[in-house]
Amino acid sequence: MRETGGPVERGLAATVVGDLLVNTSIIHDDVLDRDPVRRGRPALWAAYGAEYALMVGDALLGLAFSLLGEQSHPRAHQALRMMSDGWSRLCAGQVRDTGQEGRTGTSLEQAVAVNEAKAADGLRGVFCLPVLFTDATSEQAEAVGRYGFHFGMAAQYHNDLTDVWPTLDRGRAPGGDIRRRKMTPMVTAALASGHRDSELLAAYYGGHGEPGEEVAAVAVLIDRCGGRAWTVAQNLKHMRLAAEHLRKADPPAALYDDLLATGARYLA
């Protein structure tokens, strides 16, 4: 791969496709989770209605498939298959994520599998698609894909943490996962910790109705039962693995530094 010139330029369209996919997933995710704020502003569904937001997301997805399908390259069919498979896994993960809300019997393995499907598998394709249209070898493309997978896992763990303990740059309403009784890996790890307060945590997640002031107390229980520390460790582990695979891909130095800088924003 070169930093400038034809091989890299051939990946520009696929880069745009990846951006369209990411924004489609964000729009749909906000509708599913009823998150009212995105990047410090009203989410699309909150501003214009869920129906409008879903149609915009579908239109962006259609545009992504159309743009990728227009590319004349020996790997174009492989790229389309990768995009389709990744999107199908993302949708399956979102369905399981919603279906597990409030189900305290959800295992840690099941919760992690949801994160892999709805976040990591999607970003694996987003990062890998542009590389397929360059002169990168199959080994380089695979390494970039693994980088995207682990970066996606790290970013999702970061998102799980900042939903409960917001950072200044989060730009989203806090506590949404707790209010929806979402069985994130952080929660399932806390429930399985054996800590004496895990029963109090299970009582909340097995309950019903709109929560009130107990949201803050639940956050304390998650932390006390080890969920926060476990999630921080997972974030750091996947960031380390992402960096290792990125080195194996041997991208141009400027791109390598840019990707590492991007990843640093998602460190726990």
KOLFI-624338 format. One line per 2 residues: for each residue z negated, x, y of N, C-alpha, C. Coordinates in Angstrom, 2 decimals. Layout:
KOLFI-624338
Z/X/Y/Z/X/Y/Z/X/Y; ...
***
This chain:
KOLFI-624338
0.00/0.86/-1.19/0.00/0.00/0.00/0.00/0.89/1.23; 0.73/0.47/2.26/0.76/1.22/3.48/0.11/0.42/4.60
-0.36/1.13/5.62/-1.04/0.45/6.72/-0.04/-0.29/7.61; 1.17/0.26/7.74/2.22/-0.39/8.51/3.49/-0.38/7.69
4.45/-1.21/8.10/5.73/-1.19/7.41/5.95/-2.38/6.52; 7.11/-2.36/5.86/7.57/-3.49/5.09/6.63/-4.03/4.05
6.09/-3.17/3.14/5.24/-3.70/2.07/4.08/-4.55/2.56; 3.38/-4.11/3.60/2.25/-4.88/4.12/2.73/-6.14/4.83
3.82/-6.02/5.57/4.35/-7.18/6.30/4.75/-8.30/5.36; 5.14/-7.97/4.13/5.51/-9.01/3.18/4.32/-9.87/2.78
3.12/-9.39/3.01/1.94/-10.17/2.67/1.43/-11.06/3.78; 2.09/-11.05/4.95/1.58/-11.81/6.09/1.58/-13.32/5.82
2.66/-13.83/5.23/2.74/-15.26/4.97/1.63/-15.70/4.02; 1.37/-14.88/2.99/0.30/-15.21/2.04/-1.07/-15.13/2.70
-1.21/-14.27/3.71/-2.46/-14.21/4.46/-2.69/-15.50/5.23; -1.62/-16.04/5.82/-1.71/-17.32/6.51/-2.06/-18.43/5.51
-1.46/-18.36/4.33/-1.77/-19.34/3.29/-3.27/-19.31/2.95; -3.81/-18.12/2.81/-5.24/-17.99/2.53/-6.09/-18.61/3.62
-5.70/-18.41/4.87/-6.45/-18.99/5.98/-6.38/-20.51/5.95; -5.23/-21.05/5.60/-5.10/-22.51/5.48/-6.01/-23.04/4.37
-6.07/-22.33/3.25/-6.92/-22.75/2.14/-8.39/-22.75/2.52; -8.81/-21.69/3.19/-10.22/-21.59/3.60/-10.59/-22.74/4.53
-9.72/-23.02/5.51/-10.03/-24.10/6.45/-9.99/-25.47/5.79; -9.09/-25.66/4.82/-9.08/-26.91/4.07/-10.39/-27.11/3.32
-10.85/-26.06/2.65/-12.10/-26.17/1.89/-13.28/-26.43/2.81; -13.29/-25.84/3.99/-14.38/-26.06/4.95/-14.39/-27.51/5.42
-13.23/-28.04/5.76/-13.14/-29.43/6.22/-13.63/-30.39/5.14; -13.17/-30.18/3.91/-13.56/-31.06/2.81/-15.05/-30.90/2.47
-15.53/-29.66/2.52/-16.94/-29.40/2.21/-17.86/-30.11/3.20; -17.49/-30.09/4.47/-18.30/-30.78/5.47/-18.34/-32.28/5.23
-17.22/-32.84/4.77/-17.20/-34.27/4.47/-18.13/-34.57/3.29; -18.02/-33.76/2.22/-18.84/-33.98/1.03/-20.33/-33.85/1.34
-20.67/-32.84/2.12/-22.08/-32.56/2.41/-22.60/-33.31/3.63; -21.70/-33.96/4.35/-22.07/-34.66/5.59/-22.75/-33.71/6.59
-22.28/-32.48/6.61/-22.78/-31.54/7.61/-22.17/-31.90/8.96; -22.98/-32.23/9.96/-22.44/-32.71/11.24/-21.94/-31.62/12.17
-22.32/-30.35/11.90/-21.98/-29.26/12.82/-21.30/-28.14/12.05; -20.27/-27.57/12.65/-19.58/-26.42/12.07/-19.25/-25.46/13.20
-19.69/-24.23/13.05/-19.44/-23.18/14.04/-19.89/-23.59/15.44; -21.04/-24.25/15.46/-21.64/-24.61/16.74/-21.04/-25.82/17.41
-20.08/-26.49/16.76/-19.45/-27.68/17.34/-19.45/-28.80/16.31; -19.23/-30.05/16.75/-19.18/-31.14/15.77/-18.13/-30.88/14.70
-18.51/-31.08/13.44/-17.54/-30.95/12.36/-16.43/-31.98/12.56; -15.27/-31.71/11.97/-14.11/-32.58/12.18/-14.42/-34.03/11.80
-15.09/-34.23/10.66/-15.38/-35.59/10.22/-16.36/-36.27/11.17; -17.32/-35.49/11.71/-18.30/-36.07/12.62/-17.67/-36.48/13.94
-16.64/-35.74/14.35/-15.98/-36.03/15.62/-14.95/-37.15/15.50; -14.23/-37.20/14.37/-13.09/-38.13/14.26/-13.15/-39.07/13.06
-14.15/-38.89/12.19/-14.26/-39.75/11.02/-13.83/-39.04/9.75; -14.43/-39.43/8.63/-14.16/-38.77/7.35/-12.71/-38.95/6.92
-12.15/-40.14/7.17/-10.77/-40.41/6.75/-9.80/-39.45/7.43; -9.98/-39.29/8.73/-9.13/-38.39/9.50/-9.28/-36.96/8.98
-10.51/-36.54/8.76/-10.76/-35.17/8.31/-10.12/-34.91/6.94; -10.23/-35.86/6.02/-9.63/-35.68/4.70/-8.12/-35.55/4.79
-7.48/-36.34/5.64/-6.02/-36.26/5.79/-5.59/-34.94/6.41; -6.36/-34.45/7.37/-6.06/-33.15/7.98/-6.18/-32.06/6.92
-7.24/-32.11/6.13/-7.42/-31.12/5.07/-6.27/-31.16/4.07; -5.87/-32.37/3.66/-4.75/-32.50/2.72/-3.46/-31.97/3.32
-3.25/-32.22/4.61/-2.04/-31.73/5.28/-2.01/-30.20/5.30; -3.15/-29.58/5.57/-3.22/-28.12/5.57/-2.96/-27.56/4.18
-3.48/-28.23/3.15/-3.25/-27.79/1.78/-1.77/-27.89/1.43; -1.13/-29.00/1.81/0.30/-29.15/1.57/1.12/-28.08/2.27
0.73/-27.75/3.49/1.42/-26.71/4.24/1.26/-25.35/3.55; 0.07/-25.11/3.00/-0.17/-23.84/2.30/0.76/-23.71/1.09
0.86/-24.76/0.27/1.74/-24.71/-0.89/3.20/-24.56/-0.46; 3.60/-25.26/0.59/4.97/-25.18/1.08/5.31/-23.77/1.55
4.41/-23.17/2.32/4.65/-21.84/2.86/4.73/-20.80/1.75; 3.83/-20.90/0.77/3.85/-19.93/-0.32/5.09/-20.13/-1.19
5.50/-21.38/-1.37/6.67/-21.66/-2.19/7.98/-21.18/-1.58; 8.00/-20.96/-0.28/9.20/-20.47/0.40/9.41/-18.97/0.25
8.41/-18.27/-0.28/8.52/-16.81/-0.37/9.41/-16.39/-1.53; 10.36/-15.51/-1.22/11.25/-14.97/-2.26/10.74/-13.59/-2.66
10.03/-13.53/-3.76/9.45/-12.30/-4.24/9.23/-12.44/-5.73; 9.37/-11.37/-6.50/9.18/-11.48/-7.95/7.82/-12.03/-8.37
6.81/-11.86/-7.51/5.48/-12.33/-7.84/5.16/-13.69/-7.23; 6.15/-14.35/-6.64/5.89/-15.62/-5.95/5.36/-16.68/-6.92
5.95/-16.75/-8.11/5.50/-17.75/-9.08/4.06/-17.44/-9.51; 3.75/-16.17/-9.73/2.38/-15.78/-10.07/1.41/-16.15/-8.97
1.82/-15.97/-7.72/0.96/-16.31/-6.58/0.71/-17.81/-6.52; 1.75/-18.61/-6.76/1.58/-20.06/-6.76/0.62/-20.51/-7.86
0.76/-19.91/-9.03/-0.12/-20.27/-10.15/-1.56/-19.87/-9.84; -1.74/-18.70/-9.25/-3.07/-18.25/-8.88/-3.70/-19.18/-7.86
-2.91/-19.58/-6.88/-3.41/-20.48/-5.85/-3.79/-21.84/-6.44; -2.94/-22.37/-7.29/-3.20/-23.66/-7.91/-4.44/-23.62/-8.79
-4.56/-22.58/-9.61/-5.71/-22.46/-10.51/-7.00/-22.31/-9.71; -6.96/-21.48/-8.67/-8.15/-21.27/-7.85/-8.59/-22.54/-7.16
-7.62/-23.30/-6.66/-7.96/-24.55/-5.97/-8.53/-25.58/-6.94; -7.99/-25.63/-8.16/-8.51/-26.55/-9.17/-9.95/-26.22/-9.53
-10.26/-24.92/-9.67/-11.63/-24.52/-9.99/-12.57/-24.83/-8.83; -12.08/-24.63/-7.61/-12.90/-24.96/-6.43/-13.26/-26.45/-6.44
-12.27/-27.30/-6.69/-12.52/-28.74/-6.70/-13.50/-29.12/-7.81; -13.34/-28.51/-8.98/-14.26/-28.79/-10.08/-15.68/-28.36/-9.72
-15.79/-27.22/-9.04/-17.10/-26.76/-8.62/-17.75/-27.68/-7.61; -16.96/-28.20/-6.68/-17.50/-29.13/-5.69/-17.98/-30.42/-6.34
-17.24/-30.90/-7.34/-17.66/-32.11/-8.04/-18.98/-31.89/-8.76; -19.11/-30.74/-9.45/-20.36/-30.45/-10.16/-21.50/-30.24/-9.17
-21.21/-29.63/-8.04/-22.23/-29.40/-7.03/-22.81/-30.72/-6.54; -21.95/-31.67/-6.23/-22.40/-32.98/-5.77/-23.13/-33.74/-6.88
-22.61/-33.64/-8.11/-23.21/-34.37/-9.22/-24.57/-33.85/-9.63; -24.89/-32.61/-9.28/-26.17/-32.03/-9.67/-27.28/-32.23/-8.64
-26.96/-32.85/-7.52/-27.98/-33.05/-6.49/-29.13/-33.89/-7.05; -30.33/-33.37/-6.92/-31.51/-34.09/-7.38/-31.77/-34.01/-8.87
-30.96/-33.27/-9.60/-31.15/-33.16/-11.05/-31.94/-31.89/-11.34; -33.24/-32.03/-11.50/-34.10/-30.88/-11.69/-33.90/-30.21/-13.05
-33.17/-30.86/-13.93/-32.87/-30.25/-15.22/-31.72/-29.26/-15.16; -31.12/-29.10/-14.00/-30.03/-28.14/-13.84/-30.54/-26.73/-14.09
-29.87/-26.00/-14.96/-30.31/-24.64/-15.27/-29.78/-23.65/-14.22; -30.39/-22.49/-14.20/-29.93/-21.45/-13.28/-28.48/-21.08/-13.59
-28.13/-20.99/-14.86/-26.77/-20.65/-15.26/-25.77/-21.69/-14.75; -26.14/-22.96/-14.84/-25.25/-24.02/-14.35/-25.08/-23.93/-12.84
-26.16/-23.67/-12.12/-26.08/-23.57/-10.67/-25.24/-22.38/-10.24; -25.39/-21.25/-10.92/-24.58/-20.07/-10.60/-23.11/-20.34/-10.88
-22.82/-21.05/-11.97/-21.43/-21.38/-12.32/-20.79/-22.23/-11.23; -21.56/-23.10/-10.59/-21.03/-23.90/-9.48/-20.64/-22.99/-8.31
-21.50/-22.03/-7.99/-21.17/-21.10/-6.91/-19.92/-20.29/-7.24; -19.78/-19.89/-8.50/-18.60/-19.13/-8.90/-17.34/-19.96/-8.71
-17.40/-21.24/-9.08/-16.22/-22.08/-9.00/-15.87/-22.48/-7.57; -16.87/-22.90/-6.80/-16.56/-23.47/-5.49/-16.41/-22.41/-4.39
-16.87/-21.19/-4.64/-16.80/-20.16/-3.60/-16.08/-18.91/-4.07; -16.56/-18.32/-5.16/-16.05/-17.01/-5.57/-14.62/-17.06/-6.09
-14.30/-18.03/-6.95/-12.95/-18.11/-7.49/-11.92/-18.37/-6.40; -12.30/-19.19/-5.42/-11.39/-19.47/-4.32/-11.11/-18.23/-3.48
-12.14/-17.49/-3.12/-11.94/-16.30/-2.30/-11.26/-15.18/-3.08; -11.42/-15.17/-4.37/-10.69/-14.20/-5.19/-9.19/-14.35/-4.96
-8.72/-15.59/-4.99/-7.30/-15.83/-4.75/-6.88/-15.57/-3.32; -7.72/-15.96/-2.37/-7.40/-15.77/-0.95/-7.15/-14.30/-0.64
-7.98/-13.42/-1.19/-7.81/-11.99/-0.94/-6.67/-11.40/-1.76; -6.45/-11.93/-2.94/-5.47/-11.35/-3.84/-4.03/-11.76/-3.50
-3.84/-12.96/-2.97/-2.49/-13.46/-2.70/-1.64/-12.51/-1.86; -2.12/-12.05/-0.70/-1.27/-11.16/0.11/-0.91/-9.87/-0.61
-1.83/-9.37/-1.44/-1.59/-8.10/-2.14/-0.44/-8.22/-3.12; -0.27/-9.40/-3.71/0.81/-9.61/-4.67/2.18/-9.42/-4.05
2.30/-9.59/-2.74/3.60/-9.48/-2.07/3.84/-8.09/-1.49; 2.92/-7.17/-1.72/3.11/-5.79/-1.29/3.55/-4.95/-2.49
3.57/-3.65/-2.31/3.91/-2.76/-3.42/2.69/-2.35/-4.23; 1.61/-3.09/-4.11/0.39/-2.76/-4.86/0.64/-2.88/-6.36
-0.03/-2.05/-7.11/0.05/-2.12/-8.56/-0.77/-3.30/-9.08; -0.58/-3.64/-10.33/-1.35/-4.73/-10.93/-2.83/-4.38/-10.93
-3.14/-3.10/-11.13/-4.55/-2.67/-11.12/-5.17/-2.83/-9.74; -4.40/-2.51/-8.69/-4.90/-2.69/-7.33/-5.12/-4.17/-7.02
-4.17/-5.01/-7.43/-4.30/-6.45/-7.19/-5.53/-7.01/-7.90; -5.77/-6.54/-9.13/-6.94/-7.00/-9.88/-8.23/-6.55/-9.20
-8.24/-5.32/-8.69/-9.43/-4.82/-8.01/-9.71/-5.61/-6.74; -8.65/-5.96/-5.99/-8.83/-6.77/-4.79/-9.35/-8.15/-5.17
-8.84/-8.70/-6.25/-9.32/-10.00/-6.71/-10.80/-9.96/-7.06; -11.23/-8.90/-7.73/-12.64/-8.77/-8.07/-13.49/-8.57/-6.82
-12.93/-7.84/-5.86/-13.62/-7.71/-4.57/-13.82/-9.10/-3.96; -12.77/-9.91/-3.94/-12.87/-11.25/-3.36/-13.88/-12.12/-4.08
-13.92/-12.00/-5.42/-14.88/-12.79/-6.20/-16.31/-12.45/-5.80; -16.63/-11.16/-5.81/-18.01/-10.76/-5.51/-18.36/-10.99/-4.05
-17.39/-10.81/-3.17/-17.64/-11.14/-1.77/-17.92/-12.63/-1.62; -17.17/-13.47/-2.34/-17.40/-14.91/-2.29/-18.78/-15.29/-2.79
-19.25/-14.63/-3.86/-20.59/-14.90/-4.37/-21.64/-14.49/-3.33; -21.47/-13.30/-2.77/-22.43/-12.83/-1.76/-22.46/-13.75/-0.56
-21.28/-14.19/-0.11/-21.21/-15.07/1.06/-21.86/-16.42/0.77; -21.70/-16.93/-0.46/-22.32/-18.21/-0.80/-23.84/-18.09/-0.85
-24.35/-16.98/-1.39/-25.80/-16.78/-1.39/-26.31/-16.65/0.05; -25.55/-15.99/0.90/-25.92/-15.90/2.31/-25.95/-17.29/2.93
-24.97/-18.12/2.59/-24.91/-19.47/3.11/-26.10/-20.31/2.63; -26.47/-20.13/1.35/-27.63/-20.85/0.82/-28.91/-20.47/1.57
-29.04/-19.19/1.87/-30.22/-18.72/2.59/-30.26/-19.24/4.02; -29.14/-19.14/4.72/-29.15/-19.52/6.14/-29.18/-21.04/6.33
-28.87/-21.78/5.29/-29.04/-23.23/5.40/-30.52/-23.59/5.49; -31.36/-22.82/4.80/-32.80/-23.09/4.79/-33.51/-22.33/5.90
-33.08/-21.09/6.11/-33.67/-20.25/7.17/-32.55/-19.80/8.10; -32.19/-20.63/9.08/-31.01/-20.37/9.90/-31.10/-19.08/10.70
-29.95/-18.44/10.86/-29.83/-17.31/11.77/-29.26/-17.82/13.08; -29.30/-16.97/14.10/-28.83/-17.39/15.42/-27.34/-17.71/15.43
-26.57/-17.06/14.56/-25.12/-17.25/14.58/-24.63/-18.25/13.54; -25.55/-18.98/12.92/-25.12/-19.88/11.84/-24.20/-20.97/12.34
-24.54/-21.61/13.44/-23.67/-22.64/13.99/-23.60/-23.91/13.16; -24.61/-24.18/12.33/-24.64/-25.41/11.54/-26.05/-25.97/11.58
-26.16/-27.27/11.33/-27.47/-27.90/11.31/-28.26/-27.38/10.11; -29.52/-27.00/10.29/-30.32/-26.42/9.21/-30.86/-27.48/8.25
-31.19/-27.03/7.05/-31.90/-27.89/6.10/-31.07/-28.91/5.38; -29.75/-28.85/5.50/-28.91/-29.86/4.85/-29.02/-29.84/3.34
-29.09/-28.65/2.74/-29.19/-28.55/1.29/-30.50/-29.15/0.78; -31.58/-28.92/1.51/-32.87/-29.49/1.10/-32.85/-31.01/1.23
-32.30/-31.50/2.32/-32.25/-32.96/2.53/-31.44/-33.66/1.43; -30.39/-33.00/0.96/-29.55/-33.60/-0.09/-30.08/-33.28/-1.49
-31.19/-32.53/-1.53/-31.76/-32.10/-2.82/-30.71/-31.38/-3.67; -29.98/-30.47/-3.02/-28.93/-29.72/-3.69/-29.54/-28.67/-4.60
-29.07/-28.62/-5.84/-29.61/-27.69/-6.82/-28.86/-26.36/-6.73; -29.12/-25.61/-5.67/-28.53/-24.29/-5.52/-29.20/-23.33/-6.50
-28.57/-22.19/-6.78/-29.24/-21.20/-7.64/-30.61/-20.80/-7.10; -30.75/-20.75/-5.78/-32.03/-20.40/-5.18/-33.11/-21.39/-5.59
-32.80/-22.67/-5.60/-33.76/-23.70/-5.98/-34.04/-23.65/-7.47; -33.00/-23.52/-8.28/-33.22/-23.49/-9.73/-34.01/-22.26/-10.15
-33.79/-21.12/-9.46/-34.58/-19.92/-9.74/-36.05/-20.15/-9.39; -36.30/-20.83/-8.29/-37.68/-21.13/-7.89/-38.34/-22.08/-8.88
-37.60/-23.09/-9.32/-38.15/-24.06/-10.28/-38.49/-23.40/-11.61; -37.69/-22.39/-11.99/-37.89/-21.73/-13.28/-38.85/-20.55/-13.20
-39.45/-20.32/-12.04/-40.27/-19.14/-11.82/-41.60/-19.16/-12.56; -42.08/-20.36/-12.88/-43.40/-20.47/-13.49/-44.54/-20.40/-12.49
-44.21/-20.31/-11.21/-45.23/-20.30/-10.17/-45.96/-21.64/-10.16; -47.24/-21.60/-9.81/-48.04/-22.83/-9.84/-47.49/-23.90/-8.90
-46.76/-23.50/-7.85/-46.22/-24.48/-6.90/-44.86/-25.03/-7.31; -44.33/-24.55/-8.43/-43.01/-25.02/-8.85/-43.04/-26.51/-9.22
-44.20/-27.01/-9.63/-44.30/-28.44/-9.94/-44.18/-29.29/-8.67; -44.74/-28.80/-7.57/-44.59/-29.51/-6.30/-43.13/-29.53/-5.87
-42.44/-28.41/-6.10/-41.03/-28.32/-5.77/-40.21/-29.29/-6.63; -40.54/-29.36/-7.91/-39.83/-30.27/-8.82/-40.06/-31.73/-8.42
-41.25/-32.03/-7.96/-41.55/-33.40/-7.54/-40.68/-33.82/-6.37; -40.46/-32.89/-5.43/-39.60/-33.23/-4.29/-38.15/-33.41/-4.74
-37.64/-32.45/-5.52/-36.22/-32.52/-5.90/-35.94/-33.64/-6.89; -36.96/-34.11/-7.57/-36.77/-35.24/-8.45/-36.98/-36.58/-7.77
-37.32/-36.55/-6.48/-37.57/-37.78/-5.73/-36.31/-38.40/-5.16; -36.52/-39.45/-4.38/-35.39/-40.19/-3.79/-35.73/-40.51/-2.33
-34.73/-40.97/-1.64/-34.94/-41.38/-0.26/-34.69/-40.25/0.72; -34.59/-40.64/1.98/-34.33/-39.68/3.05/-35.60/-38.92/3.38
-35.58/-37.58/3.25/-36.79/-36.80/3.55/-37.06/-36.73/5.04; -38.28/-36.47/5.38/-38.66/-36.34/6.78/-39.19/-34.95/7.07
-40.46/-34.90/7.46/-41.04/-33.63/7.86/-41.27/-32.68/6.68; -41.15/-33.17/5.45/-41.43/-32.30/4.31/-40.36/-31.24/4.09
-39.24/-31.33/4.80/-38.18/-30.33/4.64/-38.72/-28.92/4.89; -39.48/-28.74/5.95/-40.05/-27.43/6.26/-41.01/-26.99/5.16
-41.79/-27.92/4.61/-42.74/-27.58/3.55/-42.00/-27.17/2.27; -40.87/-27.81/2.00/-40.07/-27.46/0.82/-39.53/-26.04/0.96
-39.10/-25.68/2.16/-38.62/-24.31/2.40/-39.71/-23.29/2.08; -40.93/-23.61/2.46/-42.06/-22.72/2.17/-42.26/-22.61/0.66
-42.15/-23.73/-0.05/-42.32/-23.71/-1.50/-41.24/-22.87/-2.19; -40.00/-23.01/-1.73/-38.90/-22.21/-2.31/-39.20/-20.73/-2.16
-39.67/-20.35/-0.97/-40.00/-18.95/-0.71/-41.17/-18.51/-1.58; -42.20/-19.34/-1.64/-43.41/-18.99/-2.38/-43.13/-18.85/-3.88
-42.19/-19.64/-4.38/-41.85/-19.60/-5.80/-40.80/-18.53/-6.13; -40.46/-17.72/-5.16/-39.57/-16.59/-5.42/-38.09/-16.85/-5.25
-37.72/-18.07/-4.85/-36.30/-18.38/-4.72/-35.59/-17.57/-3.65; -36.30/-17.36/-2.54/-35.69/-16.60/-1.44/-35.46/-15.15/-1.85
-36.45/-14.51/-2.42/-36.32/-13.10/-2.83/-35.24/-12.93/-3.89; -35.16/-13.87/-4.84/-34.14/-13.80/-5.87/-32.75/-13.88/-5.25
-32.57/-14.77/-4.29/-31.26/-14.97/-3.66/-30.85/-13.76/-2.82; -31.81/-13.17/-2.13/-31.52/-11.95/-1.36/-31.04/-10.85/-2.31
-31.70/-10.71/-3.45/-31.32/-9.69/-4.42/-29.91/-9.93/-4.96; -29.57/-11.20/-5.20/-28.22/-11.53/-5.69/-27.17/-11.23/-4.62
-27.48/-11.56/-3.38/-26.56/-11.26/-2.28/-26.26/-9.77/-2.21; -27.30/-8.95/-2.27/-27.12/-7.50/-2.18/-26.37/-6.96/-3.40
-26.66/-7.51/-4.58/-25.97/-7.06/-5.80/-24.47/-7.32/-5.71; -24.10/-8.51/-5.29/-22.67/-8.84/-5.22/-21.97/-8.10/-4.08
-22.67/-7.82/-3.00/-22.08/-7.01/-1.94/-21.79/-5.59/-2.45; -22.71/-5.06/-3.24/-22.51/-3.73/-3.81/-21.31/-3.73/-4.76
-21.22/-4.74/-5.61/-20.09/-4.83/-6.54/-18.77/-5.02/-5.79; -18.80/-5.81/-4.71/-17.60/-6.01/-3.92/-17.11/-4.68/-3.34
-18.01/-3.89/-2.81/-17.64/-2.60/-2.23/-17.08/-1.66/-3.29; -17.64/-1.70/-4.50/-17.15/-0.85/-5.58/-15.72/-1.20/-5.95
-15.41/-2.48/-6.07/-14.05/-2.90/-6.42/-13.08/-2.65/-5.27; -13.54/-2.77/-4.05/-12.68/-2.48/-2.92/-12.27/-1.01/-2.92
-13.19/-0.12/-3.26/-12.84/1.30/-3.35/-11.80/1.55/-4.43; -11.93/0.84/-5.55/-10.95/1.00/-6.64/-9.56/0.53/-6.21
-9.49/-0.44/-5.32/-8.20/-0.94/-4.85/-7.48/0.06/-3.96; -8.22/0.99/-3.37/-7.67/2.05/-2.53/-6.79/1.50/-1.41
-7.33/0.60/-0.57/-6.54/0.08/0.54/-6.43/1.11/1.66; -5.57/0.88/2.67/-5.54/1.77/3.82/-6.92/1.89/4.45
-7.21/3.04/5.02/-8.56/3.31/5.55/-8.99/2.27/6.58; -8.07/1.91/7.50/-8.43/0.94/8.54/-8.77/-0.42/7.94
-8.01/-0.84/6.92/-8.27/-2.12/6.27/-9.59/-2.07/5.50; -9.84/-0.96/4.85/-11.09/-0.78/4.11/-12.29/-0.93/5.04
-12.23/-0.26/6.18/-13.34/-0.33/7.14/-13.50/-1.74/7.70; -12.37/-2.42/7.95/-12.42/-3.77/8.51/-13.06/-4.74/7.51
-12.70/-4.62/6.24/-13.25/-5.51/5.22/-14.75/-5.26/5.03; -15.15/-4.00/5.05/-16.57/-3.70/4.93/-17.35/-4.26/6.12
-16.77/-4.15/7.32/-17.43/-4.70/8.51/-17.56/-6.21/8.42; -16.53/-6.87/7.91/-16.58/-8.32/7.72/-17.68/-8.69/6.73
-17.75/-7.94/5.63/-18.76/-8.22/4.62/-20.17/-8.02/5.12; -20.35/-7.06/6.03/-21.69/-6.76/6.54/-22.31/-7.95/7.25
-21.47/-8.84/7.77/-21.98/-10.02/8.47/-22.63/-11.01/7.51; -22.37/-10.84/6.22/-22.90/-11.77/5.22/-24.00/-11.14/4.37
-24.51/-10.01/4.82/-25.65/-9.41/4.13/-26.91/-10.22/4.40; -27.73/-10.40/3.38/-28.96/-11.17/3.52/-29.94/-10.41/4.42
***
